[in-house]
């Protein structure tokens, strides 16, 4: 049996939505993007949303919207994808890495507070794997130190704390709709903010700094529009980027959004089955303290095994045709950030125990059981090495 790591759950409804866009023959930034933005804002209960072509773009625009002064420092967990840190570098700011909690793998808020200086202006709070950062405590720290908070929700679309959607606790929230995330638009992202002015600050930035996008301009191209020969006119007042979402992606997103809660519920059920199958394991333990009450939306299911045998277990799973990965090599161990090596000792040690296992909504119970059996066989094979 072959079991892939991730798989988008798409079907006839998404194809029909794409066909509708084809029939209209407007594929770029247009009315479907606005419709998706409005639907997403309603779903997370945010006053403003901006559709983009990736969560990386959303993170970049989130930091840009804050207009932080030169020399500002931004706190970022080292246990995350590189985009969480690049958003600060894109804006000419300094990154300060924060270590992770050994059990949850989320930002260690004690370590975060120790690293705050007068130059610290913002925090990128990454809900790694879908397990939420302790947002009430983080916001209390942020208030005391006058810090802005950006939530990186690439892994947790649909997740909540106490009924309040992740992405709406901080000043801004950034979501990923990349093809293997909680829901997909093929590639895509969304920026939300509790202050709509923050979104409006960067609306032109997503479209090369142009003050009026093509969909708005085209309304005046024909006799149906106003009697104005300069309907084509636009102005560029600032540097922008080609970050816009398009109507094809938005059409997929509108369908996926209707399925999101059900897809998250299925992932949670799969995680519960994994946990049950691994309950009495001696060497294998869950990556983090997963909850199966439905409030959290997990993108990753992973396990930890002793570092000395981690790669052996991965090889054995590969021979059983079970796809695996490791999320992530801490950012402080990448060449780009080599000056920070050693700054986050927990992250720089615990990653060597981590294995990401298959998790996707269309995964069958038989596939879950097959992965569990393969993992238990690998565990038995390596056990003599760690006894």
Order of alpha helices (4+ residues) and beta strands (2+ residues): alpha-alpha-beta-alpha-beta-alpha-beta-alpha-beta-alpha-beta-beta-beta-beta-beta-alpha-alpha-alpha-beta-beta-alpha-alpha-beta-alpha
